[in-house]
Amino acid sequence: MNIYRGCLHGCIYCDSRSLCYGFTHDFEDIEVKENAPELLEAALKSKRKRCVIGTGAMSDPYLPIESELQLTRRCLELIDRYAFGAAVLTKSTLVLRDAELLQSIHEKARATVQMTLTTFDEQLCSLVEPGVSLSYERFQALCRFRELGVPTVVWLTPLLPFLNDTEENLRGILSYCAEAGVKGIVTFG
């Protein structure tokens, strides 16, 4: 489920801006699927089996505009109402706004909050991912979801040679993962 198309995070490693995805405009010019809740509700009503609805693979569902539009929240409310599961991938602590809703989804079906953590060094985070919540803030969000009983996963990717592939960086992120009690770590390469 991609409610937004494009992104403002400005991550230097982003592959979603690749030409293979057919962007015909600037990636930072966000397109909004305003009818996403209506489309989702129709799809949920037609499903024969319950499943997990994923969001965040191509564009973060918690872009700054989500504070105003609340489309992700409205979609999560539908997922909760129809007792489906949800998997949310984000780099934004705005996900905390919907923490109790994700907890409700998890109690009925299954919910997982996934957050990307690439840098333990906050200064490096600001350079590599200038528009995201700082790593420590994301770590705190992971801890909050642990308190609520909602499983979390960390995307420890990408590992960028000579930037974040140091032992110190990896140990820092892994210590966050251990302390937050994440259920899994995803990495590529």
Solvent accessible surface area in square Angstrom, and as a share of the most:
residue,aa,sasa,rsa
1,M,60,0.27
2,N,58,0.30
3,I,5,0.02
4,Y,3,0.01
5,R,90,0.33
6,G,0,0.00
7,C,14,0.08
8,L,80,0.40
9,H,10,0.04
10,G,29,0.28
11,C,8,0.05
12,I,107,0.54
13,Y,50,0.19
14,C,36,0.21
15,D,100,0.52
16,S,11,0.07
17,R,91,0.33
18,S,45,0.29
19,L,158,0.79
20,C,105,0.63
21,Y,90,0.34
22,G,42,0.41
23,F,29,0.12
24,T,132,0.77
25,H,49,0.22
26,D,105,0.55
27,F,12,0.05
28,E,83,0.37
29,D,84,0.44
30,I,33,0.17
31,E,76,0.34
32,V,43,0.25
33,K,89,0.38
34,E,132,0.59
35,N,73,0.38
36,A,5,0.04
37,P,8,0.05
38,E,98,0.44
39,L,93,0.46
40,L,16,0.08
41,E,45,0.20
42,A,62,0.48
43,A,44,0.34
44,L,6,0.03
45,K,132,0.56
46,S,87,0.56
47,K,99,0.42
48,R,238,0.87
49,K,165,0.70
50,R,155,0.56
51,C,52,0.31
52,V,78,0.45
53,I,24,0.12
54,G,34,0.33
55,T,10,0.06
56,G,9,0.09
57,A,85,0.66
58,M,55,0.25
59,S,7,0.05
60,D,11,0.06
61,P,3,0.02
62,Y,3,0.01
63,L,0,0.00
64,P,84,0.53
65,I,60,0.30
66,E,0,0.00
67,S,62,0.40
68,E,137,0.61
69,L,59,0.29
70,Q,73,0.32
71,L,7,0.03
72,T,0,0.00
73,R,67,0.24
74,R,98,0.36
75,C,0,0.00
76,L,1,0.00
77,E,66,0.29
78,L,12,0.06
79,I,1,0.00
80,D,19,0.10
81,R,155,0.57
82,Y,49,0.19
83,A,29,0.23
84,F,1,0.01
85,G,2,0.02
86,A,2,0.01
87,A,20,0.15
88,V,0,0.00
89,L,30,0.15
90,T,2,0.01
91,K,28,0.12
92,S,14,0.09
93,T,37,0.22
94,L,43,0.21
95,V,0,0.00
96,L,63,0.31
97,R,71,0.26
98,D,0,0.00
99,A,2,0.02
100,E,98,0.44
101,L,19,0.10
102,L,0,0.00
103,Q,46,0.20
104,S,32,0.20
105,I,0,0.00
106,H,43,0.19
107,E,131,0.59
108,K,113,0.48
109,A,44,0.34
110,R,120,0.44
111,A,0,0.00
112,T,22,0.13
113,V,0,0.00
114,Q,28,0.13
115,M,0,0.00
116,T,10,0.06
117,L,0,0.00
118,T,0,0.00
119,T,0,0.00
120,F,77,0.32
121,D,74,0.38
122,E,54,0.24
123,Q,140,0.62
124,L,29,0.14
125,C,1,0.00
126,S,56,0.36
127,L,121,0.60
128,V,2,0.01
129,E,1,0.01
130,P,81,0.51
131,G,40,0.39
132,V,19,0.11
133,S,19,0.12
134,L,67,0.34
135,S,0,0.00
136,Y,103,0.39
137,E,72,0.32
138,R,0,0.00
139,F,12,0.05
140,Q,88,0.39
141,A,0,0.00
142,L,0,0.00
143,C,19,0.12
144,R,91,0.33
145,F,0,0.00
146,R,106,0.39
147,E,110,0.49
148,L,27,0.13
149,G,46,0.44
150,V,3,0.01
151,P,13,0.08
152,T,3,0.02
153,V,24,0.14
154,V,0,0.00
155,W,60,0.21
156,L,12,0.06
157,T,19,0.11
158,P,34,0.21
159,L,66,0.33
160,L,31,0.16
161,P,92,0.58
162,F,192,0.80
163,L,77,0.39
164,N,0,0.00
165,D,65,0.33
166,T,65,0.38
167,E,115,0.51
168,E,138,0.62
169,N,10,0.05
170,L,47,0.23
171,R,159,0.58
172,G,7,0.07
173,I,1,0.00
174,L,80,0.40
175,S,58,0.37
176,Y,24,0.09
177,C,5,0.03
178,A,81,0.63
179,E,118,0.53
180,A,0,0.00
181,G,31,0.29
182,V,25,0.14
183,K,153,0.65
184,G,25,0.24
185,I,74,0.38
186,V,45,0.26
187,T,69,0.40
188,F,125,0.52
189,G,124,1.20
